[in-house]
Amino acid sequence: MKNKLSSLLGKVFVILFIIGLFYIITFFGGAIMKVFGLTYDSFTSVVIFFILTSLFGFPLELFAKALPIVLLNMNRLQLIGARTLFLFLDTLTTSTIMLIVDHYMDSVSASNSSIVVISFVMAATSLEDIKYKDIE
């Protein structure tokens, strides 16, 4: 019984942590986007906007991150080239997904400049993930 309770509490903690993380991303991302023209009906709409963007963008983000790492490890690119490629690909894919989500959500209206700026900022925060990997 004690083991099941601790397992349940652990799962609840992880779910609350993920929800909290989305709210933090939404707060800062929404604030940056609002400067560049984001309008929305409610804060919940913005949270849903970022959740949908994350869900639909995940497969493309994997590609945007994997390609530069592979090219870097194959010595086809130097570190700066791999990071530049990642910055371009991640900004492009995130912007595309945000534009699609924005198109279908009536409660959120984001300008193109707000989408590109937040996409670039989000990509720039992940630049450190692009590095040489030890392949065994």
Buried (B, 14 or more C-beta within 10 A) or exposed (E): EEEEEEEEEEEEEEEEEEEEEBBEBBBEBBEBBBEBBBEBEEEEBBBBBBBBBBEBBEEBBEEBBEBBBEBBBEEEBEEEEBBBBBBBBBBBBBBBBBBBBBEEBEEBBBBEEBBBBBBBBBBBEBBEEBEEEEEE
